[in-house]
Amino acid sequence: MTITIVGSQLGDEGKGRVVDLYGDAIDVVVRYQGGDNAGHTVVHDGEEYKLSLVPSGVIRGKVGVLGNGCVVNPETLFGELDALRERGLDPDVRVAERAHVILPYHRVLDGIEETAKDDLAAGTTGRGIGPTYEDKAGRRGVRVGDLLDPDVLRERLEYVVPQKRALAEAVYGLEAGEAFDAEGLFETYRGYGERLADEDMTVNCGEFLARRIDAGDEVMFEGAQGTSIDIDHGIYPYVTSSNPTAGGASTGTGLGPTVVGQGEVIGIVKAYLSRVGTGPLPTELGHVEGQTPEGGGDTSSAAEEIATYIRDEGGEYGTVTGRPRRVGWLDVPMLRHAARANGFTGLAINHVDVLAGLDTVKVGHAYEFDGDELRTMPATTEQWGRCEAIYREFDGWSEVDWAAVADEGYEALPEDARTYLEYVSDELDAPIYAVGVGPGREQTVVLDSPV
């Protein structure tokens, strides 16, 4: 059996804690897209682990796999593995030989190109994700399997590095440095290939997973980011460069869509909306300088106050910069779009505790667009930016002892919170499997287990 974990919004919905929640019954956890731009935090046995590339299931001793749909920075990979080992863990991580490799020139070009895009910038992390996927599509990429064969690796680098150096120098006026030195890159990445081989980490991903499933193992597919920043189904161009949607679990692992489709697809929902970066956000509360588009957001004093409350309660500030993140009411047309694109069989709704204490909780139930009412996201981001949210109001709920609620079960949730949750379930036509009421796995109300 398989379980696919998908973000239903713009990322940061709490996917890692759901992977951890159901992790006991899982044997293999697979990342099927993205790279080290997908930060996730797992709290296990009172310990907090911050990961950006390694599948979060390895914290619980599961086999972790980076599928062929991923882009892999070997420096990040080995850095995270070494850090986990220093903390007493023994992570077992395999890497698809068909996965593409992030090289230093990808990171250099990422930052330059993002700056050049100005208003069309997607708010990337600058870690080379987009340029690596560009090279993959342009058939000039370096794959993990290439690191294992020095002759092939040298051939790949001697073909692509001069192109990248010319781009940096002639187009962007850079003085190309070590990131564009083919010989230096060859020596460094040959070393990574030797370590991958020595630790027996590389696999033919689809074949490896098929054998595990045939042997009776439970396999979980872990998506990064969220549906609305999917390259095909998201708010283009403010999107990531891969497919976080459930279809990516098939193309990003080498298993057929019938394998994914016969299992569970769990949509992870944040009880409100948060976002880093620019682009429209119809239900936005307040205004974040440099991110909220001109004229966007509800800038009334009441909305600014609620936005600050949600940020403070939910920790919606940049981990490194401390900059406030954009926040907004739940956008239900966005969720309906995600439910259709992914085929959710169940939901996990997180951060319900963050909204406690508000007198009223709103949701964007639909959009008003050129005089029409829309119940789902329009096809273009420009149209989405012209949508006005049509709100539905719910009575707020009080702060309670959330640890006691997690112990006692769903009926212990405040009645108004249950009304809110059941509205979401009804609108998406999917049952609620779990409700997150705090950061730890134990701070979860579990209604059902998909395993």
Secondary structure, DSSP 8 states (H G I E B T S, - for coil): -EEEEEESSSS-S-HHHHHHHTGGG-SEEEE-SB-TT--EEEEETTEEEEESSS-GGGGGT-EEEE-TTBEE-HHHHHHHHHHHHHTT---EEEEETTSEE--HHHHHHHHHHHHHHGGG-----SSSHHHHHHHHHTT---BHHHHT-HHHHHHHHHHHHHHHHHIIIIIT-----GGG-HHHHHHHHHHHHHHHHHTT-EE-HHHHHHHHHHTT--EEEE--S-GGG-TTTSSTTSS-SS--STHHHHHTTT--HHHHHTSEEEEEEESSEEE-SSS--TTEES--TTTS-TT-SB-SHHHHHHHHHHHHHHT-B-TTT--B-EEESEEHHHHHHHHHHHT-SEEEEE-GGGGTT-SEEEEEEEEEETTEEESS--SSHHHHHT-EEEEEEEE------HHHHHHH-GGGS-HHHHHHHHHHHHHHT--EEEEE-SSSTTSEEE-----
